[in-house]
Amino acid sequence: MDKSFVSDQTFKGRDYTKTRLRKAEYENCIFKGCDFAEGYLDNQNFMECEFIDCNLSNTNIAHTTFKEVTFSHCKMMGLKFEECNDLLMDFSFHDCTLGFSSFYGLSLKGQQFTECKMIKVDFTEAELSEASFDGCNLEGAIFEHTNLENANLETAINFNIDPENNRIKKAIFSKEGIFGLLRKYDIEVK
């Protein structure tokens, strides 16, 4: 069964927690104030779409394509982005709550995270070179064998990155943020 094609539409304030979004290829669509929590967005295609003030927590996004998709002011707890279709994967996050979500093993070179709460997010084995974590709270985020070369964490807070288990060459950190690289040594800096 072929998917239908939906273009240039705005979906506002809709509840998709009980009734799922119709299977389709969505292009240049806006989803504003929609609730997808605990629902299904699996096997969908989103191209050049925006999600604004949406709740996507614990939504099934397996095999979904996100190409040039922007998430703004969204609640996105517990999402497994590594289950998405990683071909053409391209998204950005602005002022989103991404706690307990996972980007395990994904190639996200140049990824943009701006003012996001990323509590206990899993970045294990992710390719995040040239990524930007502008104003992000990374408390409890997992960085294991992660490539952060040339990444910008200058305004990120509460991170704990082990320089021995991650690639951080030419990454940018603030003087205050340097403690996030030394935490494992249990040293006191005055």
MIGU-661673 format. One record per residue: x, y, z of N, C-alpha, C, O in turn; residue number from 1; residue in one letter. Coordinates in nm, 3 decimals, decimal comma. Each point is the difference from the previous one (the first is absolute). Layout:
BEGIN
SITE/X/Y/Z/X/Y/Z/X/Y/Z/X/Y/Z/NUM/A
...
END
This chain:
BEGIN
SITE/0,085/-0,118/0,000/-0,085/0,118/0,000/0,089/0,124/0,000/0,082/0,016/0,090/1/M
SITE/-0,097/0,069/-0,188/0,078/0,123/-0,008/-0,052/0,103/0,099/-0,120/0,009/0,027/2/D
SITE/0,214/0,069/0,024/-0,038/0,107/0,091/-0,054/0,117/-0,081/0,043/0,025/-0,112/3/K
SITE/-0,138/0,045/0,171/-0,047/0,122/-0,065/0,101/0,112/0,024/0,090/-0,014/0,083/4/S
SITE/-0,106/0,122/-0,154/0,090/0,114/0,009/-0,077/0,119/0,054/-0,104/0,036/-0,054/5/F
SITE/0,155/0,025/0,161/-0,064/0,115/0,063/0,101/0,114/-0,001/0,111/-0,014/0,050/6/V
SITE/-0,151/0,128/-0,106/0,093/0,112/-0,014/-0,064/0,130/0,047/-0,119/0,024/-0,018/7/S
SITE/0,204/0,062/0,078/-0,037/0,137/0,034/-0,125/0,010/0,086/-0,085/0,086/-0,024/8/D
SITE/0,072/-0,172/0,122/-0,116/0,006/0,090/0,045/0,026/0,142/0,113/-0,031/0,038/9/Q
SITE/-0,203/0,090/0,040/0,026/0,024/0,141/-0,097/-0,085/0,082/-0,121/0,001/-0,023/10/T
SITE/0,176/-0,074/0,119/-0,079/-0,082/0,090/0,013/0,063/0,137/0,109/0,001/0,058/11/F
SITE/-0,219/0,052/-0,004/0,007/0,078/0,122/-0,085/-0,062/0,111/-0,118/-0,027/-0,019/12/K
SITE/0,181/0,006/0,135/-0,070/-0,045/0,119/-0,066/-0,137/-0,012/-0,101/-0,025/0,067/13/G
SITE/0,153/-0,061/-0,147/-0,062/-0,132/-0,021/0,055/-0,103/0,099/0,117/0,004/0,039/14/R
SITE/-0,204/-0,096/-0,001/0,038/-0,106/0,092/0,016/-0,131/-0,077/-0,097/-0,057/-0,051/15/D
SITE/0,223/0,010/0,045/0,029/-0,125/-0,070/0,039/-0,110/0,099/0,069/-0,095/-0,037/16/Y
SITE/-0,111/0,107/0,162/0,035/-0,100/0,100/-0,084/-0,126/-0,014/0,046/-0,109/0,032/17/T
SITE/-0,168/0,122/-0,079/-0,089/-0,115/-0,017/-0,018/-0,036/-0,148/-0,007/-0,118/-0,036/18/K
SITE/-0,001/0,220/-0,048/-0,013/-0,021/-0,145/0,128/0,048/-0,064/0,040/0,116/0,019/19/T
SITE/0,025/-0,202/-0,095/0,131/0,034/-0,055/-0,011/0,093/-0,121/-0,101/0,003/-0,070/20/R
SITE/0,208/0,071/0,048/0,012/0,084/-0,118/-0,002/-0,090/-0,124/0,066/-0,103/-0,004/21/L
SITE/-0,142/0,143/-0,095/-0,012/-0,078/-0,123/0,138/-0,024/-0,061/0,082/0,091/-0,007/22/R
SITE/-0,059/-0,214/-0,038/0,128/-0,034/-0,065/0,009/0,078/-0,130/-0,088/-0,008/-0,086/23/K
SITE/0,198/0,085/0,073/0,017/0,082/-0,119/0,143/0,052/-0,006/0,078/-0,019/0,093/24/A
SITE/-0,047/0,083/-0,202/0,122/0,076/-0,012/-0,040/0,146/0,019/-0,076/0,055/-0,079/25/E
SITE/0,128/0,006/0,186/-0,035/0,137/0,034/0,114/0,092/-0,043/0,115/-0,020/0,039/26/Y
SITE/-0,148/0,118/-0,119/0,100/0,095/-0,045/-0,045/0,142/0,029/-0,113/0,039/-0,030/27/E
SITE/0,204/0,039/0,089/-0,025/0,140/0,031/-0,128/0,018/0,083/-0,078/0,093/-0,023/28/N
SITE/0,059/-0,182/0,120/-0,117/0,008/0,088/0,041/0,051/0,138/0,116/-0,014/0,040/29/C
SITE/-0,211/0,072/0,031/0,024/0,050/0,135/-0,094/-0,074/0,094/-0,120/-0,009/-0,024/30/I
SITE/0,178/-0,043/0,132/-0,077/-0,064/0,105/0,016/0,088/0,123/0,110/0,010/0,056/31/F
SITE/-0,218/0,055/-0,013/0,009/0,096/0,109/-0,095/-0,041/0,114/-0,120/-0,016/-0,020/32/K
SITE/0,178/-0,001/0,139/-0,080/-0,035/0,117/-0,065/-0,136/-0,009/-0,104/-0,023/0,062/33/G
SITE/0,162/-0,068/-0,137/-0,058/-0,134/-0,016/0,057/-0,095/0,106/0,113/0,016/0,046/34/C
SITE/-0,195/-0,114/-0,008/0,041/-0,097/0,101/0,012/-0,138/-0,064/-0,098/-0,060/-0,044/35/D
SITE/0,223/0,011/0,040/0,030/-0,133/-0,056/0,045/-0,096/0,110/0,038/-0,113/-0,030/36/F
SITE/-0,043/0,154/0,157/0,057/-0,076/0,111/-0,049/-0,144/0,001/-0,119/-0,028/-0,013/37/A
SITE/0,216/-0,064/0,029/-0,028/-0,143/0,006/-0,064/-0,052/-0,129/-0,049/-0,113/-0,004/38/E
SITE/0,050/0,193/-0,100/-0,065/-0,038/-0,126/0,097/-0,055/-0,102/0,109/-0,045/0,033/39/G
SITE/-0,152/0,051/-0,158/0,076/-0,062/-0,108/0,025/0,098/-0,114/-0,093/0,054/-0,061/40/Y
SITE/0,221/-0,032/0,033/0,042/0,074/-0,118/0,096/-0,086/-0,081/0,080/0,051/-0,079/41/L
SITE/-0,089/-0,181/0,098/0,091/-0,092/-0,068/-0,031/-0,007/-0,149/-0,114/0,016/-0,043/42/D
SITE/0,219/-0,041/-0,034/-0,012/-0,017/-0,145/-0,061/0,121/-0,071/-0,066/-0,015/-0,103/43/N
SITE/0,088/0,134/0,156/-0,047/0,123/-0,062/0,119/0,070/-0,067/0,116/-0,030/0,030/44/Q
SITE/-0,146/0,123/-0,120/0,104/0,084/-0,061/-0,036/0,146/0,022/-0,108/0,045/-0,037/45/N
SITE/0,201/0,028/0,100/-0,018/0,143/0,023/0,115/0,073/-0,068/0,116/-0,022/0,033/46/F
SITE/-0,149/0,108/-0,129/0,101/0,076/-0,072/-0,033/0,149/0,012/-0,110/0,044/-0,033/47/M
SITE/0,209/0,032/0,081/-0,015/0,146/0,015/-0,122/0,034/0,084/-0,075/0,092/-0,034/48/E
SITE/0,055/-0,166/0,144/-0,114/0,024/0,089/0,045/0,066/0,130/0,118/-0,003/0,035/49/C
SITE/-0,215/0,062/0,035/0,026/0,060/0,130/-0,095/-0,059/0,103/-0,119/-0,015/-0,025/50/E
SITE/0,175/-0,018/0,142/-0,080/-0,041/0,114/0,020/0,108/0,105/0,112/0,023/0,046/51/F
SITE/-0,220/0,043/-0,007/0,007/0,113/0,094/-0,093/-0,029/0,118/-0,117/-0,030/-0,020/52/I
SITE/0,170/0,040/0,142/-0,080/-0,022/0,122/-0,074/-0,133/-0,002/-0,114/-0,008/0,045/53/D
SITE/0,177/-0,096/-0,096/-0,062/-0,132/-0,005/0,055/-0,089/0,110/0,111/0,019/0,049/54/C
SITE/-0,192/-0,118/-0,011/0,044/-0,103/0,094/0,019/-0,128/-0,078/-0,096/-0,059/-0,049/55/N
SITE/0,222/0,016/0,037/0,032/-0,124/-0,070/0,058/-0,105/0,095/0,061/-0,097/-0,044/56/L
SITE/-0,078/0,116/0,173/0,061/-0,089/0,099/-0,043/-0,145/-0,020/-0,118/-0,031/-0,016/57/S
SITE/0,219/-0,057/0,018/-0,020/-0,144/-0,012/-0,076/-0,041/-0,126/-0,067/-0,103/-0,001/58/N
SITE/0,078/0,182/-0,103/-0,063/-0,032/-0,128/0,087/-0,098/-0,077/0,122/0,010/0,003/59/T
SITE/-0,184/-0,103/-0,071/0,071/-0,095/-0,084/0,038/0,071/-0,130/-0,087/0,041/-0,077/60/N
SITE/0,217/-0,027/0,053/0,048/0,067/-0,122/0,085/-0,095/-0,084/0,084/0,044/-0,079/61/I
SITE/-0,105/-0,174/0,096/0,077/-0,100/-0,075/-0,020/0,016/-0,150/-0,112/0,013/-0,049/62/A
SITE/0,223/-0,015/-0,024/0,001/0,006/-0,147/-0,059/0,129/-0,057/-0,035/0,006/-0,118/63/H
SITE/0,026/0,097/0,200/-0,051/0,130/-0,046/0,115/0,082/-0,057/0,111/-0,003/0,052/64/T
SITE/-0,140/0,076/-0,158/0,098/0,088/-0,062/-0,026/0,144/0,044/-0,112/0,050/-0,015/65/T
SITE/0,216/0,015/0,069/-0,005/0,142/0,033/0,106/0,069/-0,084/0,119/-0,012/0,028/66/F
SITE/-0,162/0,083/-0,130/0,093/0,071/-0,088/-0,032/0,150/0,007/-0,109/0,043/-0,036/67/K
SITE/0,207/0,035/0,082/-0,016/0,144/0,017/-0,122/0,033/0,085/-0,086/0,080/-0,038/68/E
SITE/0,080/-0,144/0,155/-0,111/0,018/0,094/0,049/0,079/0,120/0,108/-0,025/0,052/69/V
SITE/-0,189/0,120/-0,008/0,031/0,084/0,115/-0,098/-0,029/0,112/-0,121/-0,001/-0,021/70/T
SITE/0,176/-0,023/0,140/-0,081/-0,018/0,120/0,024/0,120/0,090/0,113/0,028/0,038/71/F
SITE/-0,220/0,045/-0,003/0,012/0,118/0,086/-0,098/-0,012/0,116/-0,119/-0,026/-0,019/72/S
SITE/0,170/0,047/0,141/-0,082/0,000/0,122/-0,078/-0,130/0,016/-0,115/0,001/0,045/73/H
SITE/0,175/-0,112/-0,082/-0,069/-0,130/0,006/0,047/-0,082/0,119/0,115/0,010/0,044/74/C
SITE/-0,207/-0,091/0,008/0,033/-0,097/0,103/0,023/-0,132/-0,072/-0,090/-0,052/-0,066/75/K
SITE/0,211/-0,002/0,079/0,041/-0,116/-0,079/0,072/-0,102/0,088/0,111/-0,042/-0,031/76/M
SITE/-0,173/0,004/0,139/0,061/-0,091/0,097/-0,003/-0,144/-0,052/-0,100/-0,045/-0,056/77/M
SITE/0,211/-0,027/0,077/0,003/-0,142/-0,026/-0,005/-0,043/-0,146/-0,044/-0,111/-0,029/78/G
SITE/0,088/0,196/-0,063/-0,003/-0,037/-0,142/0,127/-0,075/-0,039/0,109/0,032/0,049/79/L
SITE/-0,122/-0,131/-0,134/0,113/-0,080/-0,048/0,030/0,039/-0,144/-0,046/-0,065/-0,094/80/K
SITE/0,123/0,172/0,079/0,030/0,051/-0,134/0,080/-0,100/-0,084/-0,004/0,006/-0,123/81/F
SITE/0,078/-0,097/0,188/0,076/-0,098/-0,077/-0,091/-0,098/-0,074/0,047/-0,073/-0,088/82/E
SITE/-0,174/0,068/0,122/-0,095/-0,086/-0,071/-0,058/0,067/-0,124/-0,069/-0,065/-0,080/83/E
SITE/0,098/0,194/0,063/-0,048/0,073/-0,119/0,077/-0,045/-0,123/0,104/-0,065/0,009/84/C
SITE/-0,157/0,099/-0,123/0,071/-0,019/-0,126/0,113/0,103/-0,002/-0,026/0,120/-0,006/85/N
SITE/0,151/-0,166/0,010/0,111/0,095/0,009/0,044/0,053/-0,136/0,087/0,087/-0,006/86/D
SITE/-0,144/-0,137/-0,101/0,028/0,053/-0,133/-0,064/0,139/-0,011/-0,120/0,014/0,023/87/L
SITE/0,197/0,086/-0,057/-0,047/0,139/-0,015/-0,040/0,063/0,133/-0,063/0,106/-0,001/88/L
SITE/0,098/-0,167/0,115/-0,039/0,054/0,130/0,058/0,140/0,018/0,121/0,020/-0,010/89/M
SITE/-0,210/0,075/0,038/0,042/0,139/0,018/-0,107/0,071/0,080/-0,109/0,027/-0,051/90/D
SITE/0,141/0,005/0,175/-0,095/0,073/0,083/0,072/0,093/0,093/0,121/-0,013/0,020/91/F
SITE/-0,194/0,108/0,038/0,057/0,090/0,100/-0,100/0,013/0,114/-0,120/-0,019/-0,016/92/S
SITE/0,174/0,053/0,133/-0,080/0,009/0,121/0,021/0,135/0,066/0,114/0,041/0,023/93/F
SITE/-0,223/0,030/0,008/0,006/0,131/0,064/-0,091/-0,001/0,123/-0,121/-0,020/-0,012/94/H
SITE/0,179/0,040/0,129/-0,075/0,008/0,126/-0,090/-0,122/0,019/-0,119/0,014/0,030/95/D
SITE/0,176/-0,132/-0,048/-0,075/-0,125/0,016/0,045/-0,073/0,125/0,113/0,016/0,046/96/C
SITE/-0,202/-0,098/0,008/0,031/-0,088/0,111/0,017/-0,139/-0,058/-0,096/-0,064/-0,042/97/T
SITE/0,222/0,017/0,040/0,035/-0,127/-0,065/0,045/-0,106/0,101/0,067/-0,095/-0,039/98/L
SITE/-0,102/0,110/0,164/0,047/-0,090/0,103/-0,026/-0,147/-0,031/-0,104/-0,036/-0,055/99/G
SITE/0,201/-0,047/0,091/-0,008/-0,146/-0,013/-0,016/-0,045/-0,145/-0,041/-0,114/-0,025/100/F
SITE/0,072/0,200/-0,070/-0,004/-0,039/-0,141/0,136/-0,057/-0,040/0,098/0,017/0,072/101/S
SITE/-0,094/-0,086/-0,186/0,124/-0,065/-0,041/0,034/0,030/-0,145/-0,084/-0,006/-0,089/102/S
SITE/0,212/0,041/0,069/0,056/0,023/-0,133/0,113/-0,101/-0,024/0,097/0,030/-0,070/103/F
SITE/-0,109/-0,147/0,129/0,105/-0,101/-0,001/0,049/-0,030/-0,143/-0,077/-0,038/-0,087/104/Y
SITE/0,208/0,056/0,068/0,064/-0,039/-0,125/-0,036/0,081/-0,124/0,039/-0,038/-0,110/105/G
SITE/-0,112/0,146/0,125/-0,042/0,078/-0,117/0,109/0,092/-0,051/0,084/0,047/0,077/106/L
SITE/-0,086/-0,021/-0,206/0,090/0,096/-0,061/-0,073/0,134/-0,008/-0,089/0,020/-0,083/107/S
SITE/0,129/0,072/0,172/-0,068/0,130/0,011/0,101/0,114/-0,011/-0,003/0,094/0,079/108/L
SITE/0,089/-0,103/-0,176/0,102/0,103/-0,020/-0,067/0,136/-0,019/-0,089/0,016/-0,084/109/K
SITE/0,132/0,082/0,162/-0,053/0,136/-0,011/-0,138/0,018/0,062/-0,065/0,101/-0,024/110/G
SITE/0,019/-0,198/0,102/-0,134/0,006/0,060/-0,015/0,125/0,088/0,093/0,037/0,071/111/Q
SITE/-0,209/0,025/-0,075/-0,027/0,121/0,078/-0,099/-0,030/0,113/-0,113/-0,040/-0,025/112/Q
SITE/0,158/0,061/0,149/-0,086/-0,006/0,117/0,010/0,139/0,064/0,109/0,043/0,035/113/F
SITE/-0,221/0,025/-0,019/0,002/0,135/0,056/-0,096/0,009/0,119/-0,119/-0,026/-0,013/114/T
SITE/0,174/0,063/0,129/-0,078/0,021/0,122/-0,086/-0,122/0,036/-0,114/0,015/0,042/115/E
SITE/0,168/-0,134/-0,059/-0,075/-0,123/0,027/0,036/-0,058/0,137/0,113/0,010/0,046/116/C
SITE/-0,213/-0,072/0,017/0,022/-0,077/0,123/0,019/-0,144/-0,045/-0,092/-0,063/-0,050/117/K
SITE/0,214/0,013/0,069/0,037/-0,132/-0,052/0,045/-0,091/0,113/0,108/-0,059/-0,006/118/M
SITE/-0,191/0,049/0,108/0,033/-0,078/0,119/0,004/-0,149/-0,037/-0,096/-0,055/-0,054/119/I
SITE/0,209/-0,009/0,085/0,021/-0,143/-0,021/-0,022/-0,046/-0,145/-0,050/-0,110/-0,024/120/K
SITE/0,085/0,195/-0,070/-0,007/-0,037/-0,141/0,121/-0,088/-0,033/0,110/0,024/0,050/121/V
SITE/-0,130/-0,124/-0,134/0,107/-0,094/-0,035/0,060/0,036/-0,135/-0,066/-0,008/-0,104/122/D
SITE/0,195/0,047/0,106/0,074/0,031/-0,122/0,111/-0,104/-0,024/0,097/0,029/-0,070/123/F
SITE/-0,110/-0,146/0,126/0,102/-0,104/-0,014/0,027/-0,029/-0,148/-0,092/-0,022/-0,079/124/T
SITE/0,221/0,024/0,044/0,048/-0,031/-0,135/-0,059/0,090/-0,110/0,002/-0,036/-0,117/125/E
SITE/-0,054/0,152/0,154/-0,055/0,092/-0,100/0,110/0,083/-0,065/0,102/0,030/0,064/126/A
SITE/-0,122/0,006/-0,187/0,089/0,089/-0,076/-0,058/0,140/0,014/-0,096/0,036/-0,068/127/E
SITE/0,156/0,044/0,157/-0,049/0,135/0,028/0,107/0,105/-0,030/0,001/0,107/0,062/128/L
SITE/0,089/-0,137/-0,155/0,100/0,101/-0,034/-0,070/0,123/-0,056/-0,097/-0,010/-0,075/129/S
SITE/0,148/0,126/0,114/-0,052/0,130/-0,043/-0,142/0,027/0,051/-0,064/0,094/-0,046/130/E
SITE/0,015/-0,175/0,139/-0,133/0,024/0,058/0,006/0,121/0,093/0,106/0,038/0,049/131/A
SITE/-0,221/0,021/-0,025/-0,010/0,114/0,091/-0,104/-0,030/0,108/-0,112/-0,041/-0,029/132/S
SITE/0,154/0,063/0,154/-0,088/-0,019/0,115/-0,017/0,136/0,069/0,038/0,016/0,116/133/F
SITE/-0,093/0,079/-0,185/-0,011/0,138/0,046/-0,101/0,012/0,114/-0,121/-0,016/-0,021/134/D
SITE/0,171/0,043/0,142/-0,087/0,021/0,115/-0,073/-0,124/0,047/-0,105/0,011/0,062/135/G
SITE/0,158/-0,129/-0,091/-0,068/-0,125/0,035/0,041/-0,050/0,138/0,115/0,014/0,042/136/C
SITE/-0,211/-0,073/0,028/0,026/-0,067/0,127/0,018/-0,148/-0,029/-0,094/-0,068/-0,040/137/N
SITE/0,216/0,017/0,060/0,036/-0,138/-0,033/0,021/-0,085/0,125/0,084/-0,090/0,001/138/L
SITE/-0,159/0,119/0,104/0,015/-0,072/0,126/-0,028/-0,149/-0,020/-0,108/-0,039/-0,046/139/E
SITE/0,206/-0,042/0,081/-0,016/-0,145/-0,010/0,005/-0,055/-0,141/-0,021/-0,119/-0,020/140/G
SITE/0,049/0,204/-0,079/0,010/-0,048/-0,139/0,117/-0,097/-0,012/0,103/0,018/0,064/141/A
SITE/-0,121/-0,120/-0,146/0,101/-0,105/-0,014/0,081/0,024/-0,127/-0,052/-0,001/-0,111/142/I
SITE/0,182/0,023/0,132/0,095/0,013/-0,110/0,101/-0,112/0,015/0,088/0,007/0,086/143/F
SITE/-0,099/-0,110/-0,167/0,093/-0,114/0,001/0,040/-0,028/-0,143/-0,084/-0,032/-0,084/144/E
SITE/0,213/0,043/0,056/0,052/-0,023/-0,137/-0,073/0,090/-0,100/-0,033/-0,042/-0,112/145/H
SITE/0,009/0,164/0,154/-0,071/0,100/-0,081/0,103/0,091/-0,068/0,099/0,039/0,062/146/T
SITE/-0,124/-0,006/-0,187/0,088/0,093/-0,070/-0,056/0,141/0,017/-0,104/0,035/-0,056/147/N
SITE/0,175/0,046/0,133/-0,037/0,140/0,025/0,105/0,096/-0,056/0,010/0,114/0,046/148/L
SITE/0,067/-0,159/-0,144/0,103/0,086/-0,057/-0,063/0,124/-0,063/-0,098/-0,009/-0,074/149/E
SITE/0,155/0,122/0,105/-0,048/0,131/-0,050/-0,142/0,033/0,045/-0,061/0,092/-0,055/150/N
SITE/0,008/-0,163/0,153/-0,133/0,031/0,052/0,008/0,123/0,089/0,106/0,030/0,057/151/A
SITE/-0,217/0,041/-0,044/-0,004/0,119/0,083/-0,086/-0,026/0,123/-0,122/-0,012/-0,009/152/N
SITE/0,189/0,003/0,124/-0,068/-0,017/0,129/0,029/0,119/0,091/-0,008/-0,011/0,123/153/L
SITE/0,042/0,124/-0,182/0,042/0,117/0,077/-0,107/0,046/0,099/0,032/0,041/0,111/154/E
SITE/-0,159/-0,047/-0,150/-0,107/0,047/0,089/-0,083/-0,115/0,056/-0,102/0,023/0,064/155/T
SITE/0,145/-0,146/-0,087/-0,069/-0,117/0,057/0,034/-0,010/0,147/0,107/0,043/0,043/156/A
SITE/-0,198/-0,101/0,036/0,023/-0,014/0,144/-0,025/-0,144/0,044/-0,068/-0,077/-0,068/157/I
SITE/0,124/0,044/0,182/-0,025/-0,126/0,071/0,041/-0,126/-0,077/-0,054/-0,107/0,025/158/N
SITE/0,148/0,119/-0,117/0,043/-0,119/-0,074/0,114/-0,069/0,075/0,069/0,061/0,082/159/F
SITE/-0,051/-0,188/-0,113/0,108/-0,080/0,055/0,055/-0,082/-0,116/-0,057/-0,101/-0,040/160/N
SITE/0,169/0,146/-0,015/0,060/-0,063/-0,117/0,140/-0,048/0,035/0,085/0,080/0,041/161/I
SITE/-0,061/-0,207/-0,057/0,131/-0,058/0,028/0,087/0,015/-0,124/-0,026/-0,064/-0,102/162/D
SITE/0,132/0,149/0,109/0,087/0,021/-0,117/0,072/-0,127/-0,044/0,047/-0,007/-0,114/163/P
SITE/-0,036/-0,092/0,201/0,068/-0,124/-0,035/-0,089/-0,096/-0,079/0,050/-0,090/-0,068/164/E
SITE/-0,182/0,107/0,077/-0,095/-0,090/-0,067/-0,077/0,066/-0,113/-0,089/-0,061/-0,059/165/N
SITE/0,124/0,186/0,029/-0,071/0,075/-0,104/0,101/0,079/-0,081/0,108/0,033/0,049/166/N
SITE/-0,142/-0,003/-0,172/0,087/0,082/-0,085/-0,045/0,145/0,013/-0,111/0,036/-0,039/167/R
SITE/0,199/0,047/0,094/-0,037/0,140/0,026/0,097/0,100/-0,062/-0,002/0,118/0,036/168/I
SITE/0,085/-0,162/-0,128/0,099/0,089/-0,061/-0,070/0,123/-0,060/-0,096/-0,011/-0,076/169/K
SITE/0,150/0,127/0,114/-0,046/0,131/-0,048/-0,146/0,032/0,037/-0,060/0,090/-0,059/170/K
SITE/0,002/-0,163/0,154/-0,133/0,035/0,051/0,015/0,127/0,084/0,106/0,027/0,055/171/A
SITE/-0,212/0,050/-0,047/0,003/0,128/0,071/-0,075/-0,014/0,132/-0,115/-0,043/0,003/172/I
SITE/0,183/0,081/0,107/-0,058/-0,002/0,134/0,029/0,135/0,065/0,099/0,065/-0,033/173/F
SITE/-0,184/-0,023/0,124/0,029/0,121/0,078/0,093/-0,038/0,115/0,017/-0,118/0,031/174/S
SITE/0,043/0,218/0,033/0,086/-0,027/0,116/-0,081/-0,069/0,109/0,050/-0,093/0,064/175/K
SITE/-0,173/0,136/-0,042/-0,086/-0,061/0,101/-0,035/-0,144/-0,038/-0,011/-0,086/0,086/176/E
SITE/-0,006/0,062/-0,213/-0,038/-0,132/-0,049/0,110/-0,103/0,005/-0,026/-0,120/-0,012/177/G
SITE/0,149/0,165/0,030/0,113/-0,093/0,002/-0,013/-0,102/0,113/0,055/-0,110/-0,009/178/I
SITE/-0,129/0,145/0,114/-0,021/-0,094/0,111/-0,077/-0,123/-0,046/0,016/-0,108/0,057/179/F
SITE/-0,099/0,123/-0,159/-0,073/-0,114/-0,055/0,091/-0,102/-0,067/-0,041/-0,113/-0,025/180/G
SITE/0,165/0,153/-0,003/0,099/-0,091/-0,058/0,088/-0,064/0,108/0,068/-0,099/-0,026/181/L
SITE/-0,071/0,156/0,146/0,089/-0,045/0,108/-0,073/-0,076/0,110/0,063/-0,052/0,092/182/L
SITE/-0,194/0,045/-0,100/-0,082/-0,056/0,108/0,045/-0,140/0,042/-0,001/-0,031/0,119/183/R
SITE/0,039/-0,052/-0,213/0,036/-0,139/0,032/0,125/-0,011/0,088/0,021/-0,102/0,066/184/K
SITE/0,061/0,208/-0,065/0,123/-0,004/0,077/-0,021/0,036/0,148/0,093/-0,011/0,081/185/Y
SITE/-0,213/0,054/-0,046/-0,035/0,035/0,139/0,105/0,094/0,062/0,049/-0,023/0,110/186/D
SITE/-0,018/0,128/-0,186/0,096/0,098/0,048/-0,074/0,128/0,039/-0,115/0,023/-0,039/187/I
SITE/0,182/0,059/0,116/-0,059/0,126/0,045/0,077/0,115/-0,065/0,122/0,010/0,015/188/E
SITE/-0,192/0,076/-0,085/0,062/0,114/-0,066/-0,054/0,126/0,069/-0,120/0,016/0,018/189/V
SITE/0,213/0,072/0,020/-0,044/0,124/0,069/0,036/0,121/-0,082/-0,028/0,113/0,041/190/K
END
